[in-house]
Amino acid sequence: MDRRYLMKEAAARRYVAVNLILALFVSGCSSMGPTILARDRFDYSSAVSDSWKRQTLLNIVKLRYLDVPIFLDVAQIVSGYQLQTTVSGGGTASLEPSSVPTIGSFLSFGAQGSFTDRPTITYVPLTGDQYVRGLVTPLRLEQVFSALVAGWPAETILFTAVSTVKGLGNQRLAGVAPRVADPRFLRVVQLMGTLQASSAVGFRFAEGKQSATRTILFFRADLGERERQEIDELRKLLGLDPQATEFEIVVGPTAASDREIAVQTRSLMQILTEVGGQVSVPASHIAEGRATPELADPAPVTETVGRLRIHSSAERSPYAFLSVSYRDYWFWIDDRDLTSKRNFALLMLLFALADTGEKKGLPLLTIPTN
């Protein structure tokens, strides 16, 4: 055989081999991990956050209908990725003396690939004695007042999480004896809000007996005339020592001295029930006895302090910040209602602060999402 054509055949084979090796090298060196991490981490975070908010809103609505609230936590997300590639190549070389070999006449190349994303999500029903106790046990004082130290408005915190201050009662929408808020309680809430805004009042925590945490309220030394008048009014409403500048906040309906402020906090279940009593439900549901009746709003202050407006409509609102479907109606929070959105965020914060016990591993519900 002519040596010239043998050299052409060898060159053609080398060409095919080089292209095949190059294709395999490129496919083998590419990694999907960093790109997927940047995308999925935020996608899963947003999905878990949105589902938790919708679940909370649904349970609030269910309490208005005296339905049992159920919480299901996302315990684990395991996402597996698989990338498969297949590359093939081949070629033929013509050995006819009369032919003029070209690369296009004897080269063939093919490639295929597949990418599989198969996440597994594990759900844990929040049940058990310790979790239930966490829901029905009143919040600890440091849990409530640490939110004030963190900068949350005093009006919103106190109206939402406190039942009584020195015997002055907050509104109660549920229970055997619903009541409107004592006007003096609402005034205390307002005064605490204005004093907090001017930094005239503060809180600190100290170690007490048996490792308990003591909560101390104190007034700033350098006060303006308006601040002194508001503090004097607050002292009179709560029966406090007119000369003292520090007061210990204690748990209970009454205080042992005029240097203590007795506070009774609400439990998470009480907070949810109170918020549920503010849900706007169809009038026919109240008339038919499906939902609990409304309690008249005692004063305009609650419109800006503790109101969490949850609307209802037959159709889903385009202005909904958050919405859930229940009993063939849509219940939603208006995206333009900043007060309600802020108070709902506070509710989520109180859930995070509360000690509802360790989440147990069983029972589990695992759903592979193919």
SETI-443212 format. One record per atom (N, C-alpha, C, O): residue in three letters; x, y, z. Coordinates in pm, whole numbers, plus 50000, padded with zeros to 5 digits. Atoms other than C-alpha are relative to their C-alpha. Layout:
residues N
ALAXYZ;...
This chain:
residues 370
MET500864988150000;MET500005000050000;MET500895012450000;MET501975012550059;ASP499204987950013;ASP501215034749920;ASP500205006550136;ASP499255008150213;ARG499674994149870;ARG502975050650214;ARG499275013150024;ARG498965016650138;ARG500674987149985;ARG501305084050144;ARG498614998450059;ARG498205006250145;TYR501385002149951;TYR497805070250208;TYR499994994350141;TYR499064996950217;LEU499905004849863;LEU498925051950522;LEU500205011750097;LEU499675011750208;MET499804988349916;MET500095085150660;MET498725008150015;MET498455013650122;LYS501294992949994;LYS496735101250576;LYS499034992950094;LYS498304999450170;GLU500895007749911;GLU494865073250753;GLU500405002250146;GLU499525004150230;ALA499544997849863;ALA496995077451066;ALA499655014050048;ALA499295015950164;ALA500344986349963;ALA496425115051063;ALA498525001450032;ALA498145008450125;ALA501434999449976;ALA492665110251040;ALA499644993750135;ALA498824999150209;ARG500275006649872;ARG492655086251334;ARG500465008650117;ARG499795009450220;ARG499534991149894;ARG494725110151541;ARG499035011750022;ARG498815015950135;TYR500964988949990;TYR492235138051467;TYR498784996050080;TYR498335003350168;VAL501195005049929;VAL489285117351586;VAL500334997950147;VAL499545001750234;ALA499625003049861;ALA491155106351901;ALA500175012950080;ALA499735013750195;VAL499784987449929;VAL492175141851992;VAL498675006750033;VAL498515011650145;ASN501304993849975;ASN488605155151957;ASN499204992350105;ASN498524998550187;LEU500715008149902;LEU487175126152158;LEU500555002650141;LEU499785004350236;ILE499374997549869;ILE489675131352443;ILE499655014050050;ILE499385015950169;LEU500334986349961;LEU488985169052441;LEU498575001050051;LEU498315007950150;ALA501404999649958;ALA485215163752466;ALA499824993650136;ALA499104999050221;LEU500095006749870;LEU485585139252754;LEU500615008750111;LEU500095009050222;PHE499344991549901;PHE487945163252934;PHE499105011650041;PHE498995014850160;VAL500874988549972;VAL485525192652906;VAL498804995850082;VAL498445002650178;SER501185004649928;SER482495172553023;SER500354995350139;SER499574997350232;GLY499625005149870;GLY484385156653310;GLY500435010750096;GLY500305008950217;CYS499494989549912;CYS485845188953445;CYS498945010050041;CYS499155017450137;SER501034990349966;SER482615209253452;SER499284995650127;SER499014983850144;SER500665002849873;SER480925211553797;SER498735008350011;SER498745020349985;MET501284993049985;MET477265220153863;MET499805005250142;MET498955013750164;GLY500234996949860;GLY477625223354242;GLY499965014750035;GLY498965019350089;PRO500024985849959;PRO478615260054289;PRO498855007849940;PRO498255016250008;THR501114992750063;THR476035272554040;THR498674996550066;THR497845005350090;ILE501265004349940;ILE473235251954195;ILE499875005050143;ILE498785008850186;LEU500034995349862;LEU474175261754552;LEU499535014550007;LEU498695017950090;ALA500384985849999;ALA473865298854473;ALA498535001849970;ALA497905011250021;ARG501424998750035;ARG470415293154327;ARG499094993650104;ARG498154999950152;ASP500925007749917;ASP468865266354549;ASP499995004450146;ASP498965003350212;ARG499974995949860;ARG469995279654885;ARG498975010950027;ARG498245010250126;PHE500954989249981;PHE467935311254843;PHE498584995649963;PHE497625000150024;ASP501325004850037;ASP465065293454670;ASP499384991950112;ASP498214993950146;TYR500525007949890;TYR464685268254952;TYR499725008750122;TYR498715006850191;SER500214991149886;SER465065295455215;SER498695007849984;SER497925009050079;SER501234992550025;SER462275316055055;SER498774991150009;SER497744995250062;ALA501135009349998;ALA460025285655015;ALA499644996150143;ALA498474995850179;VAL500265003849860;VAL460415275055380;VAL499405011850076;VAL498465010150153;SER500534988149933;SER459825310755502;SER498555002649962;SER497725005250049;ASP501364997450046;ASP456705315455289;ASP499034989650053;ASP497914993050092;SER500905010549952;SER455235281855391;SER499745001450150;SER498634998750195;TRP500194998249857;TRP455815289255762;TRP499055011750028;TRP498225010850119;LYS500904988749981;LYS454085323055733;LYS498574996349962;LYS497635000150032;ARG501345004050042;ARG451135308255544;ARG499384990350100;ARG498184990850126;GLN500515009449900;GLN450825280355800;GLN499545007450125;GLN498515004050183;THR500384992149883;THR450755305756084;THR498715007649974;THR497825007850059;LEU501224992750035;LEU448115326755907;LEU498804990649997;LEU497734994150045;LEU501105009650006;LEU445985295855842;LEU499554996050141;LEU498354995150167;ASN500375003849863;ASN446105285656210;ASN499305011350074;ASN498435008850156;ILE500704988549941;ILE445085320956314;ILE498555000149954;ILE497645002150035;VAL501375000250054;VAL442055318856086;VAL499214988450058;VAL498044989950092;LYS500695011849947;LYS441195283856209;LYS499535002150144;LYS498484997150183;LEU500404997549861;LEU441095295956570;LEU498745008650007;LEU497965007550102;ARG501244992050003;ARG438385321056475;ARG498794990949982;ARG497684994150025;TYR501085009950021;TYR436325290656372;TYR500064988850104;TYR499394978650089;LEU499835010049894;LEU437355271456689;LEU500494986849943;LEU500134976049992;ASP499385011850060;ASP439285247256469;ASP501364997950064;ASP501985007450113;VAL498755003349932;VAL442365229556601;VAL501185004149913;VAL501265000049797;PRO498804996350078;PRO445675245556488;PRO501014988650000;PRO501244982250103;ILE498985010450015;ILE448305221356359;ILE501225006349935;ILE501115013749837;PHE498754994950056;PHE451945229656293;PHE500844988349951;PHE501014978350020;LEU499135009950061;LEU454175209556063;LEU501305006849963;LEU501315016249884;ASP498714993550021;ASP457855218156062;ASP500784992849891;ASP500684980649875;VAL499095005850099;VAL460325212755779;VAL501284996450073;VAL502075005150108;ALA498875004549919;ALA462925191655956;ALA501284998949919;ALA502365001849971;GLN498795002650077;GLN465315183755672;GLN499705001049852;GLN498634996849805;ILE500074999650146;ILE465885190655304;ILE501304994249947;ILE502384999749970;VAL498835006450060;VAL468235167455119;VAL499795000249850;VAL498864994049798;SER500134998750144;SER468755175954756;SER501184993049934;SER502344996449959;GLY498945007350070;GLY470695151954534;GLY500015003449852;GLY498965004049788;TYR499854996350140;TYR472035161154193;TYR500864989449930;TYR501814984149986;GLN499235009650079;GLN473295138153921;GLN500135005249857;GLN499155008749792;LEU499714995450135;LEU474965148353596;LEU500684988649925;LEU501734983749967;GLN499465010750082;GLN475585122053328;GLN500235005249859;GLN499385011949801;THR499694996050137;THR477305128052996;THR500564988049924;THR501284979749980;THR499495010550088;THR478045104952708;THR500495006449872;THR499775014049807;VAL499394994550121;VAL480375113852423;VAL500484988549913;VAL501104979149962;SER499535010450093;SER481035092752115;SER500605006749878;SER500205017649838;GLY499364994850119;GLY483235098051817;GLY500554988749914;GLY500894978149965;GLY499475010250091;GLY484405078951513;GLY500315006149866;GLY499965017649839;GLY499674994950132;GLY485705082551163;GLY500484988949909;GLY500894978349955;THR499505009350102;THR486645064650841;THR500945007649909;THR500745019449880;ALA499034994050094;ALA489555071550612;ALA499984992349869;ALA500064980049866;SER499995006350132;SER489425064950243;SER501444997149957;SER502315005749966;LEU498655004050042;LEU492455045450109;LEU500124999049848;LEU501134994449794;GLU499935000550146;GLU491575048249744;GLU501035010049950;GLU501035021649991;PRO498974990850050;PRO494515063049557;PRO499435012249928;PRO500015023049928;SER500544988950080;SER492235084049343;SER499205009950082;SER498855020850035;SER500844991049918;SER490315099049631;SER500845011350058;SER502065010550071;VAL499384988649935;VAL491065132249788;VAL499415001050140;VAL498345006950155;PRO500615000549867;PRO490495127350162;PRO499885014050061;PRO500785022250052;THR500254987849923;THR488975155850362;THR499464995950137;THR498934984950154;ILE500435003249864;ILE488155157350730;ILE498504997450004;ILE498044988450075;GLY501455001549998;GLY484435161150661;GLY499524987049941;GLY498384983049967;SER500475012050066;SER484295129250458;SER500144987650086;SER499554977350054;PHE499835012349922;PHE485405105250733;PHE499895002250151;PHE500284993350227;LEU500114997649858;LEU484655121751075;LEU498545000650044;LEU497725007349980;SER501334999149939;SER481535116051290;SER500185001950151;SER501114996450210;PHE499874996849859;PHE480955129051643;PHE498605001650060;PHE497715007249995;GLY501304998949935;GLY478035126751894;GLY500175001450151;GLY501144996450208;ALA499954998149855;ALA477285136952256;ALA498585001050054;ALA497705006249986;GLN501294998749934;GLN474365134152498;GLN500235000750151;GLN501254995950202;GLY499854998649856;GLY473775142152865;GLY498645001050068;GLY497635003750004;SER501234998849920;SER471185142253144;SER500365005650137;SER501425002650192;PHE499834994149868;PHE470795162053469;PHE498784996850084;PHE497654999350040;THR501095004049912;THR468675149453761;THR500095007650132;THR501145007650196;ASP500114993249871;ASP467565170254062;ASP498904993150078;ASP497734993750039;ARG500975008049927;ARG465835148554323;ARG500075003350150;ARG500724996150225;PRO499984996549858;PRO465255166254659;PRO499054991250082;PRO498034986650031;THR500845007249905;THR463795147954961;THR499765009250119;THR500715013950182;ILE500394990849894;ILE461895168955216;ILE499364992050113;ILE498464984050090;THR500515007049883;THR461215156255569;THR499215009650088;THR499725020250125;TYR500884991949916;TYR458315170355772;TYR499844993550137;TYR499774981350148;VAL500195004949863;VAL457915167256150;VAL498795007050061;VAL498825019250077;PRO501124993849928;PRO454525173256317;PRO500455004650137;PRO501064996950211;LEU499604994649871;LEU455085195856619;LEU498964995850103;LEU497915002050117;THR500905005649899;THR453455175556895;THR500814996550123;THR502024998950129;GLY499325004349880;GLY454285161957235;GLY499745009150117;GLY499355020650100;ASP500314992949877;ASP453925172757596;ASP500825012850014;ASP500285023250052;GLN499154988349983;GLN456875196557596;GLN499625011049903;GLN499645022849939;TYR500404989950098;TYR455745213957279;TYR498685006650039;TYR498535018850027;VAL501294994549959;VAL452175218057406;VAL500175009450119;VAL499555020050124;ARG499744991149887;ARG453455232357733;ARG500605013249952;ARG500285023850006;GLY499434987850054;GLY455485257057530;GLY498975009249938;GLY499135021449940;LEU501064991950061;LEU452325268657353;LEU499085006350103;LEU498645017750086;VAL500994995349904;VAL450125272457661;VAL500625006950121;VAL499915013150200;THR499334993349889;THR452745285157909;THR500245014649966;THR500735017649857;PRO499754985750028;PRO452905323257938;PRO501475002649970;PRO502364996150026;LEU498634996350035;LEU455995338957785;LEU500745005350122;LEU500165011750209;ARG499184994849892;ARG458845346658020;ARG500205015149981;ARG500175020349870;LEU499844985450007;LEU459415383158107;LEU501185003949913;LEU501085013549836;GLU498834996350080;GLU462885383457949;GLU499754997949852;GLU500365004749769;GLN500335001950140;GLN461415370057625;GLN499245012149945;GLN499485016449832;VAL500814988650045;VAL458935398857606;VAL500845012749997;VAL500845020049898;PHE499314987149989;PHE461175427257722;PHE501325000149925;PHE501865010849898;SER498825000050086;SER464225415657527;SER499655005049861;SER500505010649792;ALA500434994450128;ALA462175424257217;ALA499985015250006;ALA500275021849906;LEU499954985449985;LEU461865459757355;LEU501445004949994;LEU501725015149931;VAL498584996250004;VAL465625461157410;VAL500524999449858;VAL501395007449819;ALA499565001450138;ALA466055449757050;ALA499445010949909;ALA499835011949793;GLY500504988650078;GLY464085480356935;GLY498604998749948;GLY498135007649877;TRP501395001250045;TRP460585466956870;TRP499135009950077;TRP499395012350195;PRO500834989849934;PRO457855492856950;PRO499334994550125;PRO498764983650124;ALA500585004449873;ALA456675490657311;ALA498494998349989;ALA497924989150048;GLU501465001250013;GLU453045496657211;GLU499614986449943;GLU498704979849992;THR500345012650066;THR453015466456982;THR500324988150089;THR499514978950100;ILE499605011249916;ILE454905443357218;ILE499054998350117;ILE498554987350141;LEU500845000949881;LEU452845451557528;LEU498564996649966;LEU497934988750035;PHE501385002950036;PHE449495451157351;PHE499844985649952;PHE498794979549970;THR500095013450054;THR450285417857187;THR500284989350104;THR499574979250111;ALA499495010949916;ALA452115398257458;ALA499675001350147;ALA499994992150223;VAL500264997949859;VAL450905412457791;VAL498494999650026;VAL497715005449951;SER501415001249962;SER447605403857962;SER499595010850099;SER498545017150082;THR500294989549902;THR447715427258262;THR501295006650045;THR502365000550042;VAL498904992549937;VAL449995454058411;VAL499445006250127;VAL498565014850121;LYS500474994949870;LYS449485461058784;LYS498474998950011;LYS497825007850066;GLY501435002349991;GLY445965446858752;GLY499185006749892;GLY497985004249883;LEU500714993550111;LEU445045468358449;LEU499974990349883;LEU501024986049835;GLY500145010850095;GLY443665444258191;GLY500035004449855;GLY499485014849818;ASN500044998550145;ASN444305441957819;ASN498704994049949;ASN497984987450024;GLN501215006050055;GLN441485432057586;GLN500144984949994;GLN501244979649982;ARG500035014550009;ARG440465395557579;ARG498854996149909;ARG497684998249942;LEU501025003450099;LEU438635382657273;LEU499494985950016;LEU498444982549961;ALA500395014149986;ALA438455346157378;ALA499804996850147;ALA500035005150234;GLY500225004349863;GLY437595326457687;GLY498565001450041;GLY497695005249962;VAL501385000049951;VAL434525324757904;VAL499495014250025;VAL498285016450031;ALA500424986349970;ALA434505362257973;ALA500785009949915;ALA501725016049963;PRO499324990150084;PRO435585383757677;PRO499845014050058;PRO498835017150122;ARG500044986649944;ARG436385419557770;ARG500745009649908;ARG501585005749828;VAL499264989550071;VAL437515452257621;VAL501175004250087;VAL501205001350206;ALA498824995749926;ALA440825467657722;ALA499665011450094;ALA498865020250061;ASP500134989249905;ASP440975489758029;ASP500655012549940;ASP501795011849896;PRO499384987850057;PRO441545525757909;PRO501315003750068;PRO502195009450003;ARG498754997049931;ARG444255529358175;ARG501134991049949;ARG502284995349942;PHE498985008850059;PHE446075499158030;PHE500465005749866;PHE501655005949837;LEU499644994450129;LEU445955515057686;LEU500855012650016;LEU501755015249936;ARG499204987949977;ARG447315547457830;ARG501414996250043;ARG502375002750001;VAL498675004749962;VAL450195528557994;VAL500784995849876;VAL501964998849864;VAL499355004450123;VAL450965512957657;VAL500475012049919;VAL501595012049867;GLN499624988050075;GLN450975547157490;GLN501195007150065;GLN502125011249996;LEU498924993249930;LEU453215562557755;LEU501324992449985;LEU502364998549964;MET498785007950018;MET455695533857733;MET500565001949859;MET501785002049840;GLY499564998050138;GLY455815539057357;GLY500705013349980;GLY501755013949917;THR499394986850017;THR456545576257373;THR501305001250080;THR502265007450034;LEU498784999649919;LEU459095571857653;LEU501114991649937;LEU502294995249945;GLN499005008050071;GLN460835544457457;GLN500565007749882;GLN501765007249856;ALA499554992750118;ALA460975566557148;ALA500975011250036;ALA501865014449957;SER499094989349958;SER462705594357345;SER501154994850085;SER501935002750138;SER498945006549921;SER465025569457521;SER499975004150147;SER501005003850214;ALA500124996249859;ALA463695581157859;ALA499864987950091;ALA500044989050212;VAL500195012349923;VAL463035545357969;VAL500854989149937;VAL501064988949816;GLY499195011150049;GLY465195514357940;GLY499794987750086;GLY499144988150190;PHE500125012749929;PHE465435478358051;PHE501384993550008;PHE502204994949917;ARG498805008049988;ARG468245456858179;ARG499654987150074;ARG498634986350142;PHE500235013149940;PHE468515421058299;PHE501124997050098;PHE502294999550070;ALA499045003549896;ALA470215409158616;ALA499704985950049;ALA498584981050037;GLU500175013549950;GLU470765375258771;GLU499315000350136;GLU499715007850225;GLY500755000649876;GLY468275366859045;GLY500254987050074;GLY501274980450053;LYS499885012249922;LYS467725338059283;LYS499824987749912;LYS499024987849818;GLN500095012750071;GLN468195302459155;GLN500195002049849;GLN499504995949768;SER499634997350140;SER469695315858829;SER498875006049918;SER498945006149796;ALA501094993450073;ALA466445333358741;ALA500475013849953;ALA501385019850009;THR499644987050056;THR466635364858532;THR499045010750050;THR497835009450036;ARG500814988849954;ARG465425397358686;ARG499965010649891;ARG500975013749828;THR500184989550100;THR464015424058455;THR499795013250073;THR498885014550155;ILE500034987149931;ILE464615459858565;ILE499615010949900;ILE500195011949792;LEU500354988150076;LEU462895490858427;LEU500645012050069;LEU500555013350191;PHE499374988149941;PHE464795523558478;PHE499705012249913;PHE499475011149793;PHE500214987350068;PHE464305560058387;PHE501335007349987;PHE502165006850078;ARG498784992450023;ARG467045581758241;ARG500065011950097;ARG499035017450135;ALA499834989249901;ALA468475608158474;ALA499675013749942;ALA498945021550003;ASP500224986950060;ASP468475637958237;ASP498744999749914;ASP498754994549803;LEU501305000450066;LEU464845642658139;LEU499515014049967;LEU499805023550040;GLY500644987450035;GLY462985670357961;GLY498695001450076;GLY498254992250145;GLU501244997349928;GLU459825686158096;GLU498884990649956;GLU498164985350041;ARG501065008950050;ARG457485665757873;ARG500234985750048;ARG499284978850085;GLU499705013549957;GLU459255633357965;GLU499724998150148;GLU499224987750189;ARG500295000849856;ARG459015641058340;ARG498504999250024;ARG498064991850113;GLN501455000349984;GLN455275647258304;GLN499454986249962;GLN498574980950030;GLU500475013250040;GLU454775614558120;GLU500404989350101;GLU499624980150127;ILE499575009749899;ILE456805595258379;ILE499165001550127;ILE498804991450189;ASP500864997949883;ASP454785611158662;ASP498634993849978;ASP498064987750068;GLU501305005950031;GLU451575600558488;GLU500084984750003;GLU499164978150051;LEU499825014549999;LEU452945565358442;LEU500104994950144;LEU499534984550177;ARG499905003949860;ARG453865563558812;ARG498624999750067;ARG498324990450142;LYS501334999649938;LYS450335573658913;LYS499114988549950;LYS498394982450029;LEU500835010850055;LEU448675548658679;LEU500384986550060;LEU499514978150083;LEU499525012949951;LEU450835520058813;LEU500245000050150;LEU500664989850205;GLY499814999549856;GLY451005531759176;GLY501434998150042;GLY501704990650136;LEU498575001849974;LEU454795534559176;LEU500535010850093;LEU499945021650106;ASP499314990649912;ASP457135551759422;ASP500405012449918;ASP501135011149820;PRO499704987950079;PRO457375588159301;PRO501475004150003;PRO501895012349921;GLN498614996249989;GLN461025590559408;GLN500954989949933;GLN502084993449899;ALA499135010550053;ALA462395557759270;ALA500195001749850;ALA499305006649780;THR499714999550144;THR464035555858928;THR500194986149939;THR500334984849818;GLU499905013750048;GLU464335517758904;GLU498914991650064;GLU498594993150182;PHE501085008649954;PHE461605491858932;PHE500214986049942;PHE500574984349826;GLU499885013850048;GLU461695454058912;GLU498654995449945;GLU497604997550006;ILE501215005550062;ILE459195437758679;ILE499874985650046;ILE500774977550026;VAL500235013349944;VAL457695406758843;VAL498774993949935;VAL497935000849878;VAL501135007250056;VAL455245380258732;VAL498874999250102;VAL499114995450217;GLY501145001349911;GLY451775381758884;GLY498975010849977;GLY499225020449904;PRO501054990050015;PRO448515401058909;PRO500225012450085;PRO499755023250050;THR499764988849911;THR449685423259197;THR501475000450041;THR502174990350035;ALA498614998149958;ALA452995437259321;ALA500085000150152;ALA499115003350220;ALA499805000249856;ALA454465433559670;ALA500325013850056;ALA500165016050176;SER499664986549954;SER455575470059688;SER499845009749884;SER499555005849770;ASP500134989750104;ASP455465502859500;ASP501285001549918;ASP501405010749837;ARG498805000350083;ARG458905495059358;ARG500034987949907;ARG501064984549850;GLU500175011350092;GLU457625465359161;GLU498885002949902;GLU497915009849935;ILE501054999250103;ILE455595463558840;ILE499574985749969;ILE500334978049911;ALA500515013550020;ALA453455432358828;ALA499454998749858;ALA498615006649816;VAL500405002250140;VAL452975418858475;VAL499604985449981;VAL500294976450027;GLN500405013450044;GLN451085388758345;GLN500084999549848;GLN499455007549779;THR499825001250145;THR452125377657998;THR499034989849943;THR498434981950015;ARG500835009850071;ARG450185357957740;ARG500854988449951;ARG502064989649935;SER499345011350065;SER451045323957602;SER499875001649849;SER499105009949801;LEU500104999550145;LEU451575317957233;LEU498604996649953;LEU498105002649858;MET501355003650040;MET448185301257212;MET499025011450026;MET498125013949946;GLN500854988549972;GLN446525331257378;GLN500225011049896;GLN499265017349852;ILE499704989750100;ILE448285354757137;ILE499344996449867;ILE498725004949803;LEU500625004350124;LEU447155334256839;LEU498485001550006;LEU497865005749908;THR501454998949985;THR443595333556973;THR499565014549994;THR498545017749933;GLU500344985850003;GLU443575371157030;GLU500085005449859;GLU499215013049815;VAL499874995450138;VAL444835377456680;VAL498894993949914;VAL498345000549827;GLY501075006450075;GLY442335352256545;GLY498665006750020;GLY497815006649931;GLY501264992949977;GLY439535372056706;GLY499865012549918;GLY498765018149910;GLN500044988050083;GLN440435401256480;GLN499844996849851;GLN499805005849768;VAL500135003850141;VAL440055381356157;VAL498625004349949;VAL497615001850015;SER501274996450064;SER437385395455927;SER499424987649931;SER500014982549835;VAL500635012050055;VAL435045366355850;VAL498675004049935;VAL498105014249973;PRO501304996950061;PRO431925365655629;PRO498905000950105;PRO498854992850198;ALA501094998049902;ALA428855378255817;ALA499124987750012;ALA498604984850120;SER500845012049996;SER426955346655723;SER500604989350089;SER499864981650151;HIS499365009949914;HIS429525325355907;HIS499755003050147;HIS499634993850228;ILE500304996349861;ILE428905344856229;ILE498524997550028;ILE498174992250134;ALA501455001949981;ALA425105344356183;ALA499644985350014;ALA498744981850090;GLU500285014549995;GLU425165306556130;GLU500714993150115;GLU500524981150136;GLY499305006049887;GLY427385301056433;GLY501244992249962;GLY501724984150041;ARG498785007050042;ARG430375288556234;ARG501265006250060;ARG502234999250089;ALA498854992849948;ALA432755315156366;ALA499595007850125;ALA498425011150142;THR500284992649877;THR433035333256699;THR499655014549967;THR500175020049870;PRO500394986150028;PRO431415367856716;PRO501135009650030;PRO502095006250098;GLU498994989849981;GLU433415399856712;GLU499805007250132;GLU498715007350189;LEU500044991649881;LEU434265421557011;LEU500215014349956;LEU501145017449881;ALA499914986050042;ALA433675458856971;ALA501355005750039;ALA501885003150147;ASP498714993849974;ASP436875478656945;ASP499835010950104;ASP499065020350082;PRO500254990649892;PRO437155498057274;PRO500535014149976;PRO499975023750028;ALA499394986850015;ALA439365526757158;ALA500805000549871;ALA501304990249825;PRO499244998850125;PRO441045540356844;PRO501474996150014;PRO502134993549914;VAL498585002949983;VAL444465533256999;VAL500364986249944;VAL501464984449891;THR499685013450048;THR444215496456905;THR500134999549848;THR500694990049794;GLU499874999950145;GLU443955506056541;GLU501455001849957;GLU501864996749852;THR498614997650036;THR447575517256542;THR500984992250086;THR502164991550055;VAL499115007049908;VAL448965496456829;VAL500034985149972;VAL501094979749940;GLY499995014550004;GLY447875460356809;GLY499204993649889;GLY499104981449883;ARG500885005750101;ARG445645456256510;ARG500774992349895;ARG501754997349840;LEU499495008050111;LEU446475428556266;LEU498804996849912;LEU498064987249937;ARG501195001350084;ARG443895432055992;ARG500184988349903;ARG501084988249819;ILE500035011450090;ILE443175399155817;ILE498665000249929;ILE497624997949991;HIS501214998450078;HIS440635403555539;HIS499544986449946;HIS500294976749944;SER500555012050065;SER438375377755378;SER499265004149873;SER498635014749869;SER500684997350127;SER437035376255024;SER499814987049925;SER500544977349946;ALA500285012150078;ALA435565351154783;ALA501094997549897;ALA501374986049862;GLU498945001150099;GLU438335358154532;GLU501345004250061;GLU501385012150155;ARG498684996549950;ARG442065360454589;ARG500345014449961;ARG500205018249845;SER499734985950024;SER443125396854623;SER501355001849930;SER502324995249967;PRO498704997150063;PRO445835410454392;PRO500915008350089;PRO502085010150058;TYR499214991849909;TYR446995432254683;TYR500464992350123;TYR500914998350220;ALA499695008049883;ALA447655403354920;ALA501514998950021;ALA502254995349930;PHE498635002549958;PHE450975402955103;PHE500174985350035;PHE501224979350009;LEU500025014049958;LEU450085368555239;LEU498554995549997;LEU497675002750044;SER501385004650010;SER446995347655173;SER499944984850014;SER500874977649978;VAL500275014449989;VAL445515313355252;VAL498534997749966;VAL497705006649979;SER501375003850033;SER442395295255141;SER499444991250112;SER500104981950158;TYR500645007649892;TYR439965282055405;TYR498495001549987;TYR497975012649976;ARG501465000250010;ARG436295272055382;ARG499505007849878;ARG498535015449886;ASP500384994050129;ASP436075283755020;ASP500135015249998;ASP499545021849912;TYR499724985749998;TYR437245318955113;TYR501515002250007;TYR502274993550050;TRP498604996049988;TRP440555336955088;TRP500145009550117;TRP499375019050131;PHE499684991449886;PHE441985352455404;PHE501415005649977;PHE502344998049948;TRP498764993950045;TRP444775377255348;TRP500335012850076;TRP499465019250135;ILE499494987549943;ILE446895406055478;ILE500385009149884;ILE501095005049792;ASP499764990450108;ASP447045436955260;ASP501475004150000;ASP502035007550104;ASP498594996450015;ASP450525444355127;ASP500225014850029;ASP501355018950057;ARG499884985749975;ARG449815481655175;ARG499765003650146;ARG499865015350183;ASP500284997849858;ASP448975477655546;ASP501284997350079;ASP501524986050122;LEU498715001749934;LEU452345483655710;LEU499854995950146;LEU500674988350197;THR500205003449859;THR450965481156066;THR499744985150016;THR500324978650104;SER500315014249992;SER449525446556008;SER501194991449962;SER501434980950023;LYS498805007650038;LYS452655434655832;LYS501045000150111;LYS501684989950137;ARG499064999249889;ARG454805446956119;ARG499564991350116;ARG500374984350176;ASN500505008049888;ASN452565430456379;ASN500074985049969;ASN500264976950060;PHE499865014150037;PHE452615397856187;PHE501464995750013;PHE501754984650057;ALA498585003049983;ALA456415399356179;ALA500344998350148;ALA501154989850184;LEU499805001349857;LEU456345404556556;LEU499514986450049;LEU500154980050132;LEU500545013049962;LEU454175373656592;LEU500974988849965;LEU501174979650044;MET499005010050039;MET456755353156402;MET501225000850091;MET501824990550123;LEU498874998449909;LEU459475367656626;LEU499714993550135;LEU500584987050192;LEU500365006049871;LEU457615356956942;LEU500034984849992;LEU500404978150089;PHE499895014550018;PHE457375321756803;PHE501454995650005;PHE501774985250062;ALA498585003650000;ALA461115321756749;ALA500605001250140;ALA501484993450176;LEU499474998049866;LEU461775334757102;LEU499474989850100;LEU500164986450196;ALA500625009049903;ALA459405310757276;ALA500694986550002;ALA501204981849901;ASP499405013349983;ASP460695277857412;ASP498894989849986;ASP498144987350081;THR501025010150024;THR458455251557257;THR500564986050006;THR499914976549963;GLY499455013349979;GLY460765222757338;GLY500754994949879;GLY500685000549770;GLU499225006150106;GLU463035200757133;GLU499084992849903;GLU498174985749944;LYS500815006850101;LYS461555188556806;LYS500414985449992;LYS501584982249972;LYS499725014250001;LYS461255150956814;LYS500134994949858;LYS499575000549764;GLY499735005550133;GLY462405129656524;GLY498874991749943;GLY498854989149823;LEU501095008450047;LEU459245108656503;LEU498685006150045;LEU498645012850149;PRO500015006850131;PRO456825105956341;PRO500485009149888;PRO500435021349900;LEU499504992550114;LEU458265116556008;LEU499154997149877;LEU498614986249860;LEU500645001450130;LEU456655122155672;LEU500995004549894;LEU501305016449884;THR498994997050101;THR459165120255388;THR499394998249862;THR498864987649830;ILE500585000050134;ILE458065128955035;ILE501095002349899;ILE501655013349895;PRO499054997450107;PRO460455124054743;PRO499325007749887;PRO498305003249835;THR500584991750106;THR459745151554488;THR500764997249872;THR501845002749849;ASN499345003850125;ASN460605136554151;ASN499725010349892;ASN500185008949779;
